[in-house]
Amino acid sequence: MSTFRKNLKYVEKRRKWTTGQIVVALSLTMIALIIFFPFYNAVVISFETNRAYTLNPVSLYPTELSLANYEYLIENGNILSGYKNTIFITFIGTVLSMSASVMMAYAFSRKNYPGKKFLFLSVMFTMLFSGGMIPTYLQFKNLGLIDSRWSVILYVGISTYNIIILKSGFEQTPIELEEAAKIDGANDLIIFVRIELPLQSALLATFTLFTAVAYWNEWFWSMLLINSASKMTLQTALRAIVSEASAAADVSSGEAGFDVFTQGVKMAAVMMTMLPIMCFYPFLQKYFVKGVLVGSVKM
Amino acid sequence: MQIRTRRLFRDIWKARYVYMLLSFGLAYFIVFHYVPMSGIVLAFKKYNARLGIWGSDWTGLDHFRRIFITPGAVAAIKNTFEINLTRLLFQFPMPILLALLINEMRGTRIKRIYQTIFTFPHFLSWVVVSTILMNFLANSGMVNAVIVSIGGKKYNFLSDERLFRPLLYITQNWKEMGWSSIIYIAAISSIDLSLYEAATVDGAGRFKQALYVTLPGIKATIITLFILQVGRVMNSGFEQIFYMQNPAVKSVSDILDTYIYSITFDAVPNYGFSTAVGLFKSVINLVMLIGANAIIKKFNGSGMFN
């Protein structure tokens, strides 16, 4: 097989590009540029000054390279405390959510025990039906979780989708391994910790990443549940900066002495929010792709 | 009878560690999913904050009757369906097309770089994506700057009623197209290579092969994902619309989710009515999803959960 592949590659290199292939390459390059360019433009604007941008908005590089937008952002926005809060929520949330999902998924992968089907369907039902925005909010209020960072951790919570996928992962463990362990006197807990978890470590890594991204990106409910500026998450802080900047731009357009470059500050905020994902993504991409493939097999 | 109960207890005792592992998660689902689910009784009540959910007075189906005579709610229902059905038309085929193109692309390394670019936006939140794209399209943004520099006039893309929905499809594809294409690419790679060889022998070029071998080869995946998408008709991309919406385009873009949000945080919120609109949405959603699952099960032999 591998020599066949090598030969194929060799043949491919020698072959000339056909018109069709050129069209394909050009269309893909176009799509890649359409996706890439707005990002690039945002990077450029975030390092630009107001004056330079007004004079020359169509620029492929910052004409007056400056860190003023980032300085303004760090001094005025809640970006830094947002980082702190989001890292806290993402870290604790991912650990708790993954532990609970893994335990549930393993339990649901065990063979018949009383109540298994009922419990599994009850958990799956939450995927299809929910109480909706107000009852959910009122429940958080009743529990006294409003304006607590724990509320976001609990809202994102356990993903039923993760449970389904991890469950089918656990179900693939060869039965002989478990039987051998049972003969050695291991109970379900020991099998779980010593056999199942190490066997599924690749799958666990992938879904840990997905969960972490979900926590990092959660915005809507963290906005509903957290009110005080000091507890704001990064996404909420970004959103606040964006709407404040737009409002400020409306009020002060044309006003003399106003030298904050709102567009630049917005883009700087965007850059800071996506920086960690941007740095890690290229290296972690293959794990993410693996995750979606595992999911599609199940589907 | 006694033997049966004894056996039940023995089975339960035997599975005690399994229940232990389940308990943590089950408690979570009860507290954060099932208790709020019981809160939907609010839809049949006149909510009074002092009396709480259970103490408030019953109003029967009044809130539900009100949905169909409230212009905002009716418009939101109409928009939800319209936007989603057009999404199926303009949004759904794009990842398939992209997968076909990527499949035809030569050069492994460049392919990998492109795929990294295509899939990256999936991992950003809509807050980030909408901020970047709206900045790009805004009056003071790059697109308008280019238009001006070639002698055109600035155009406000974001507050044009006719442009807003196409913009939704385009930006959704911009964010998700690459990621969604992965499933199709995987499906393509599992097509039997001998089919292509046979097609080549029959004189089919690459284009004909894509049309007559690749597409039929991933038909099952396409149909499954299509049915799933139809099942999600009530969830028309709340966050995307929420961030991109502005008053000028509200009439063509207000969907049930954004409508619920705006009436809930109104000057005079009516929690009972908001919950009723939410319940109306959830029930249709439930029926659609169960229907979709049943069809997929019939078609594939196994559904989403079993």
Interface residues (C-beta under 8 A of the other chain):
Chain A: K9 E12 W17 T18 G20 Q21 V24 A25 S27 L28 T29 I31 A32 I34 I35 F36 P38 F39 N41 A42 I45 P57 V58 S99 A100 S101 M103 M104 Y106 A107 F108 R110 Y113 P114 L119 L121 S122 V123 M124 T126 M127 L128 F129 S130 G131 G132 M133 I134 P135 T136 L138 Q139 L143 L154 Y155 G157 I158 I163 I164 N187 D188 L189 F192 V213 W216 N217 E218 W219 F220 Q235 L238 R239 V242 Q263 K266 M267 A269 V270 T273 M274 I277 M278 Y281 P282 Q285 F288 V289 V292 L293 S296 M299
Chain B: L8 D11 I12 K14 A15 Y17 V18 Y19 M20 L21 L22 F24 G25 L26 Y28 F29 V31 F32 H33 Y34 V35 P36 M37 S38 G39 I40 L42 I53 L98 L101 I102 E104 M105 R106 T108 Y114 Q115 T116 I117 F118 T119 F120 P121 F123 L124 S125 W126 V127 V128 T131 I132 L133 N135 F136 S140 M142 A145 V146 S149 W174 G178 W179 I182 I183 A186 A187 G205 R206 F207 T221 T224 L228 F238 E239 F242 I260 Y261 T264 Y271 S274 T275 G278 L279 K281 S282 N285 L286 L289 I290 M304 F305
